[in-house]
């Protein structure tokens, strides 16, 4: 099985174990969705899933593959990030979700604190944010400062394990520490924040790990009942 698909399946299974999905009600956004590897794992567990990506060609490929699976646009479809409606839960469900997930894309984002804030704003109270990426803590050697690792092209903790085309914008080639991810979640008020390793591989220079961070948006209705 290709590595990217294996990671998506492990991340997806971990998400479905953590969140109580309702096949008839749960609305999901797969942020930086790519061709939809994670979406295809989650689609059977939710009422609808919306992919969002900055690349028009990727969005078209996502939608073509969803159609090939026999899924209607209402069940699974992707749009450009720039076309996402501004979240306004007081007036509309548009742009709001029960679950927001982002898998193996945060290393492209310079300011992860701003990204977590934006994604958390799109989550209904009681909903959850899930982010998966490479754990920097896994290995202290073999970093992207090595002459064998051209910066901006790959993630390189423990060896080149996640290639990108020349010119791709990789802001965090060595992944993330636990502290910076957990703090980003906690700073926007997410609760019950956890971070677990969901996949590990011997990359030749050592073991590298994929984490899944999760946090829940406080449910104001429950707070008012106390």
C-alpha positions in Angstrom: 0.0 0.0 0.0 1.4 3.5 -0.9 2.7 5.3 2.2 0.4 8.3 1.7 -2.7 6.1 1.6 -1.5 4.1 4.6 -1.1 7.3 6.7 -4.5 8.5 5.6 -6.2 5.3 6.6 -4.5 5.2 10.0 -5.3 8.9 10.6 -8.9 8.3 9.5 -9.4 5.3 11.7 -8.0 7.2 14.7 -10.4 10.1 14.1 -13.4 7.8 13.8 -12.4 6.2 17.1 -12.1 9.6 18.8 -15.3 11.3 17.6 -18.8 10.0 17.8 -19.8 10.3 14.1 -23.5 10.4 13.0 -23.9 9.1 9.4 -27.0 11.2 9.1 -25.8 14.4 10.7 -22.1 14.9 11.0 -20.6 17.6 8.7 -16.9 17.3 8.1 -14.3 19.6 6.4 -11.1 18.1 5.1 -8.8 21.1 5.0 -5.9 20.9 2.5 -7.6 17.9 1.2 -5.4 17.0 -1.7 -6.9 14.3 -3.9 -9.1 13.2 -1.0 -7.3 10.2 0.7 -8.5 11.2 4.2 -12.0 12.2 2.9 -12.5 8.7 1.4 -11.8 7.1 4.8 -14.2 9.4 6.6 -17.0 9.6 4.0 -18.8 6.5 5.2 -19.0 7.8 8.7 -20.6 11.2 8.1 -23.5 12.9 6.4 -21.3 15.1 4.2 -17.7 16.0 3.8 -16.3 19.1 2.2 -12.7 19.2 0.9 -10.9 22.5 0.7 -7.6 23.1 -1.1 -5.7 26.0 -2.7 -4.9 24.1 -5.9 -7.7 24.1 -8.6 -6.3 20.9 -10.3 -6.4 19.1 -7.0 -9.9 20.2 -6.3 -11.0 18.9 -9.7 -9.2 15.5 -9.1 -10.9 15.2 -5.7 -14.4 15.8 -7.2 -13.7 13.4 -10.1 -12.7 10.6 -7.7 -15.7 11.3 -5.5 -18.0 10.9 -8.5 -16.2 7.7 -9.5 -17.1 6.3 -6.1 -20.8 7.1 -6.8 -20.9 9.9 -4.2 -23.1 13.0 -4.9 -21.7 16.5 -4.4 -23.9 16.8 -1.4 -22.1 13.8 0.1 -18.5 14.6 -0.8 -17.1 17.5 -2.8 -14.2 19.9 -2.8 -13.9 23.7 -3.3 -11.1 26.2 -3.3 -10.1 27.5 0.1 -10.8 31.0 -1.2 -14.4 30.0 -1.9 -15.1 28.8 1.6 -18.0 30.9 3.1 -17.1 33.1 6.0 -18.3 31.4 9.2 -21.3 33.0 10.7 -23.0 30.4 12.9 -25.7 32.8 14.1 -27.1 33.2 10.6 -26.1 30.1 8.6 -24.6 26.6 8.6 -22.5 27.5 5.6 -18.8 27.3 6.4 -19.4 25.6 9.7 -18.7 21.9 10.5 -18.8 19.4 13.3 -15.4 18.0 12.5 -12.5 19.8 10.8 -9.5 17.6 9.9 -6.1 18.4 8.2 -3.7 15.6 7.4 0.0 16.0 6.4 -0.4 19.6 5.3 0.4 21.8 8.3 4.1 21.6 7.3 3.2 23.9 4.4 1.7 26.5 6.7 4.1 29.2 8.1 1.8 30.3 11.0 0.2 27.3 12.5 -1.3 29.3 15.3 -3.3 31.4 12.8 -4.3 28.3 10.9 -5.6 26.6 14.1 -7.5 29.7 15.0 -9.1 29.9 11.5 -10.1 26.2 11.5 -11.4 26.3 15.1 -13.7 29.2 14.1 -15.4 26.9 11.6 -16.3 24.3 14.3 -19.6 24.0 16.0 -19.6 24.0 19.8 -19.0 20.4 20.8 -17.2 19.7 17.6 -13.5 18.7 17.1 -10.4 19.7 15.3 -7.9 17.0 14.2 -4.5 17.7 12.7 -2.0 15.1 11.6 1.6 15.7 10.6 5.2 14.7 11.4 6.5 14.7 14.9 9.8 16.5 15.3 10.5 14.8 18.6 10.9 11.5 16.9 14.5 12.0 16.0 17.2 14.6 16.7 19.5 13.6 13.8 19.0 13.7 10.0 17.5 17.1 10.0 16.9 19.1 6.9 20.1 21.1 7.6 21.9 18.0 6.3 23.5 18.4 2.9 21.5 15.4 1.6 18.2 17.2 2.3 17.4 20.2 -0.1 15.4 22.5 2.0 11.8 23.3 0.9 11.4 20.0 -1.0 10.8 17.4 1.7 10.2 16.5 5.3 13.4 15.0 6.5 13.3 13.8 10.1 15.0 10.4 10.0 15.6 10.6 6.2 13.6 12.0 3.2 10.2 10.5 3.7 7.7 12.9 2.2 8.8 14.3 -1.1 7.5 17.5 -2.7 8.1 18.9 -6.2 10.8 21.6 -6.6 9.5 25.0 -5.6 7.0 23.5 -3.2 6.6 25.6 -0.1 7.5 23.5 2.9 7.7 25.8 6.0 8.4 23.1 8.5 10.6 20.4 6.9 11.4 18.8 10.2 7.8 18.6 11.5 6.5 19.9 14.8 7.3 19.5 18.5 4.5 18.4 20.8 4.6 21.7 22.6 4.1 24.0 19.6 1.1 21.9 18.4 -0.5 21.6 21.9 -0.1 25.3 22.6 -1.6 26.3 19.3 -4.7 24.2 20.1 -5.0 25.4 23.7 -4.5 29.1 22.8 -7.7 29.2 20.8 -9.7 27.6 23.7 -9.9 24.0 22.5 -10.3 21.6 25.3 -9.3 18.0 26.1 -6.4 18.5 23.8 -4.4 15.3 23.1 -1.6 14.3 20.7 -0.9 10.7 19.9 1.4 8.8 17.5 -0.7 7.0 14.9 2.0 5.7 12.5 5.7 5.1 12.6 8.2 3.9 10.0 11.9 3.1 10.1 13.1 5.7 7.5 16.6 4.3 7.3 18.2 6.8 9.5 15.8 6.2 12.4 12.2 5.9 13.3 9.9 8.8 12.3 6.4 9.3 13.6 3.1 10.8 12.4 1.0 12.4 15.2 -2.7 13.1 15.4 -3.6 16.1 17.6 -7.2 16.6 18.6 -9.1 19.2 20.5 -12.8 19.9 21.3 -14.6 23.2 21.0 -16.4 23.9 24.3 -20.2 23.3 24.1 -21.8 26.5 25.4 -25.2 24.8 25.8 -23.7 22.3 28.2 -21.9 25.0 30.1 -25.2 26.9 30.6 -26.8 23.8 32.0 -24.3 23.5 34.9 
